[in-house]
Amino acid sequence: MPIGLTRIRESPLFSLVPATETHIDDALQLFDDIDAWLEAEIPEAKEWIGSGLNVRFDENFRSLLDQSRSENNFKGLLHYFEARQEMIDNMDY
C-alpha cells in the first residue's frame, strides 16, 4: 500500500512507508468508494473491468460502445469481445 520511490532514474528504490491500520482502512475505503461510483455512474465500465478484458481507448472502440449503449445492448458487445478473447487465448483461429 503506502510506498516510497526515490527520484533516481537509473536505479529506483522502493521502500514501504509505515502505515497505521487507520491509513490502510482509509485507502481501502477509497477503493470501495471508487467501485461504488463506477457502479452508479458508468456500470458498463465496471462490468468491462470485471470481465478482465483490456480497456481500449481508440475511436473505433468508443464508437462501438456508443452504438451498443444506444441500442441498449452492452451485454452483447461484452459477450462478443469475451468470446473473441477466448478464441485468441485458445488459439482457435
Secondary structure as GFF3:
##gff-version 3
##sequence-region A 1 93
A	DSSP	beta_strand	3	5	.	.	.	ID=ss1
A	DSSP	beta_strand	14	16	.	.	.	ID=ss2
A	DSSP	alpha_helix	21	41	.	.	.	ID=ss3
A	DSSP	alpha_helix	43	51	.	.	.	ID=ss4
A	DSSP	alpha_helix	59	70	.	.	.	ID=ss5
A	DSSP	alpha_helix	74	89	.	.	.	ID=ss6
###
